[in-house]
Amino acid sequence: MKNKIFIDPDIRKAETLPASFYKNSETFDLLKEKIFLKSWQWVGDESLIKKNSAYPLTILDNYLTEPVILTRLEDEDINCISNVCSHRGNILIEKPSKTKKIICKYHGRRFSEKGIARKGYKILNKNEVVIGNVTSGTISPYSTKSIGMGYVNFDENKISNSIYIEVRNKKIKAVICKRPFI
């Protein structure tokens, strides 16, 4: 933004923003990035998404144009994930459908509505105590499951130990296994 806009903290001195604020494309792009990309957007009522189904939509088409999928499994939780394959940029789901699996039509990669462990995510034990962190994670090219590596406290580092990965404030069940794990 070329011109700083001053907003007086004293509401009695309030003024209308200058016309340039509403007409400047640089300001418009900055507002999209700084406000709308980081804010909640209403996409519809929870009745849109039935159990064991996927509902694709685009958030603010022609503005943010972010393709996402709403999913709901038996647990009744509604999840929102990207509707773009991370490998080829392919759209995963074209229309609402009853499904438990999201599979890329291009190469068959299967995606979980639960999320993928990524670098920096916390690893927790069964008591939900942080015991380590993920160093890398992706979808296995062979089994189409989420895989990852991380550092774990020595006391907790036992093959077949059940652990949890915290993905977007949700605990996803995982297991410690022997390498190679793909």
C-alpha positions as CSV (number, residue, x, y, z in Angstrom):
1,M,0.0,0.0,0.0
2,K,1.5,3.3,-1.1
3,N,-0.3,5.6,1.2
4,K,-0.7,4.7,4.9
5,I,-4.3,5.1,6.2
6,F,-4.6,6.7,9.6
7,I,-7.4,5.6,11.8
8,D,-7.8,7.8,14.8
9,P,-8.4,5.8,18.0
10,D,-10.9,8.5,19.1
11,I,-14.2,7.4,17.4
12,R,-15.5,10.9,17.6
13,K,-12.9,11.8,14.9
14,A,-14.0,9.0,12.5
15,E,-13.8,9.7,8.8
16,T,-14.7,7.8,5.7
17,L,-11.8,6.1,4.1
18,P,-10.4,7.8,1.0
19,A,-11.7,6.6,-2.4
20,S,-8.2,5.3,-3.3
21,F,-8.7,2.6,-0.6
22,Y,-11.6,1.1,-2.6
23,K,-10.1,1.5,-6.1
24,N,-6.5,0.5,-5.6
25,S,-5.7,-3.1,-6.8
26,E,-2.6,-3.3,-4.7
27,T,-4.7,-2.5,-1.6
28,F,-7.3,-5.1,-2.7
29,D,-4.6,-7.9,-3.1
30,L,-3.2,-7.0,0.3
31,L,-6.6,-7.2,1.9
32,K,-7.2,-10.7,0.4
33,E,-3.8,-11.9,1.7
34,K,-3.8,-10.3,5.1
35,I,-7.5,-10.6,6.0
36,F,-9.5,-13.0,4.0
37,L,-7.0,-15.8,3.6
38,K,-6.6,-15.9,7.4
39,S,-10.2,-15.6,8.4
40,W,-13.1,-18.1,8.7
41,Q,-15.4,-18.3,5.6
42,W,-18.9,-19.6,5.8
43,V,-19.4,-22.4,3.3
44,G,-22.8,-23.8,4.2
45,D,-24.8,-25.7,6.8
46,E,-23.6,-29.0,8.2
47,S,-26.5,-30.7,6.5
48,L,-24.5,-30.4,3.2
49,I,-22.3,-33.2,4.2
50,K,-23.7,-36.6,5.1
51,K,-21.9,-39.5,6.9
52,N,-19.2,-41.2,4.8
53,S,-19.2,-38.6,2.1
54,A,-17.2,-35.9,0.4
55,Y,-18.5,-32.5,-0.7
56,P,-16.3,-30.4,-2.9
57,L,-16.5,-26.6,-3.1
58,T,-14.5,-23.6,-3.9
59,I,-14.1,-20.9,-1.2
60,L,-14.8,-17.5,-2.6
61,D,-14.6,-18.4,-6.3
62,N,-13.0,-15.6,-8.4
63,Y,-11.7,-14.1,-5.3
64,L,-9.7,-16.6,-3.2
65,T,-10.6,-19.5,-5.5
66,E,-9.5,-22.2,-3.0
67,P,-10.8,-25.7,-3.9
68,V,-11.6,-27.7,-0.7
69,I,-13.5,-30.9,0.3
70,L,-15.7,-31.3,3.3
71,T,-15.6,-34.8,4.6
72,R,-17.5,-36.7,7.3
73,L,-16.9,-40.3,8.5
74,E,-18.7,-42.3,11.1
75,D,-17.3,-40.2,13.9
76,E,-19.6,-37.3,12.7
77,D,-16.7,-34.8,12.7
78,I,-16.6,-32.6,9.6
79,N,-13.1,-32.1,8.2
80,C,-12.0,-29.7,5.5
81,I,-9.0,-30.6,3.3
82,S,-7.5,-29.3,0.1
83,N,-9.2,-30.6,-3.1
84,V,-5.9,-30.5,-5.0
85,C,-3.5,-33.4,-5.2
86,S,-0.2,-32.4,-3.7
87,H,1.7,-34.4,-6.4
88,R,0.2,-33.2,-9.7
89,G,-2.3,-30.4,-8.8
90,N,-5.2,-32.6,-9.9
91,I,-8.7,-31.9,-8.6
92,L,-9.6,-34.9,-6.4
93,I,-13.4,-34.8,-6.1
94,E,-15.5,-33.3,-8.9
95,K,-19.0,-33.6,-7.3
96,P,-20.6,-34.6,-4.0
97,S,-20.3,-38.3,-3.4
98,K,-20.7,-41.0,-0.8
99,T,-17.2,-42.3,-0.1
100,K,-14.8,-43.2,2.6
101,K,-11.8,-42.8,0.3
102,I,-10.3,-39.8,-1.6
103,I,-8.2,-41.1,-4.4
104,C,-6.4,-39.1,-7.1
105,K,-7.6,-40.2,-10.5
106,Y,-4.2,-39.4,-12.1
107,H,-1.9,-41.7,-10.1
108,G,-4.1,-43.4,-7.5
109,R,-2.6,-41.7,-4.4
110,R,-5.1,-42.0,-1.5
111,F,-5.7,-39.1,0.8
112,S,-6.9,-39.2,4.3
113,E,-9.4,-36.7,5.6
114,K,-7.5,-36.8,8.8
115,G,-4.3,-35.1,7.5
116,I,-0.7,-35.8,6.9
117,A,2.0,-35.5,9.5
118,R,4.3,-32.7,8.5
119,K,7.6,-31.3,9.8
120,G,7.3,-29.7,13.2
121,Y,4.0,-31.4,14.2
122,K,4.0,-32.7,17.8
123,I,4.1,-36.4,18.7
124,L,2.2,-37.4,21.8
125,N,1.9,-40.6,23.9
126,K,-1.3,-42.2,25.0
127,N,-1.6,-39.8,27.9
128,E,-1.3,-36.9,25.4
129,V,2.1,-35.8,26.7
130,V,4.4,-34.4,24.0
131,I,7.2,-36.9,23.5
132,G,8.8,-35.7,20.3
133,N,8.2,-34.0,16.9
134,V,7.8,-35.0,13.3
135,T,10.9,-34.3,11.1
136,S,9.2,-35.2,7.7
137,G,6.0,-36.7,6.4
138,T,4.1,-37.5,3.2
139,I,1.9,-40.1,1.5
140,S,3.7,-43.4,0.9
141,P,4.1,-44.0,-2.8
142,Y,3.5,-47.7,-2.3
143,S,0.8,-48.1,0.3
144,T,-1.0,-44.7,-0.2
145,K,-1.0,-44.2,3.6
146,S,0.4,-41.3,5.5
147,I,4.0,-41.9,6.7
148,G,6.5,-39.9,8.5
149,M,9.7,-39.8,10.6
150,G,10.4,-38.0,13.8
151,Y,12.3,-37.7,17.0
152,V,10.7,-39.4,20.1
153,N,11.9,-39.6,23.7
154,F,14.1,-42.7,24.3
155,D,11.6,-44.1,26.9
156,E,8.7,-44.0,24.3
157,N,10.7,-45.3,21.3
158,K,9.4,-48.9,21.2
159,I,8.3,-50.7,18.0
160,S,4.5,-51.0,17.8
161,N,4.0,-48.3,20.4
162,S,0.7,-46.4,19.8
163,I,1.3,-42.7,19.5
164,Y,-0.6,-39.7,18.3
165,I,0.4,-36.9,15.8
166,E,-1.2,-33.6,16.4
167,V,-2.5,-32.4,13.0
168,R,-4.4,-29.0,13.1
169,N,-5.3,-29.4,16.8
170,K,-6.6,-33.0,16.3
171,K,-4.9,-36.1,17.5
172,I,-4.4,-38.7,14.8
173,K,-3.5,-42.2,15.9
174,A,-0.2,-43.6,14.6
175,V,2.2,-46.4,15.5
176,I,6.0,-46.6,15.8
177,C,7.3,-49.1,13.3
178,K,10.6,-50.5,12.1
179,R,12.3,-49.1,9.1
180,P,12.0,-49.3,6.1
181,F,8.3,-48.6,6.7
182,I,7.1,-47.9,3.1
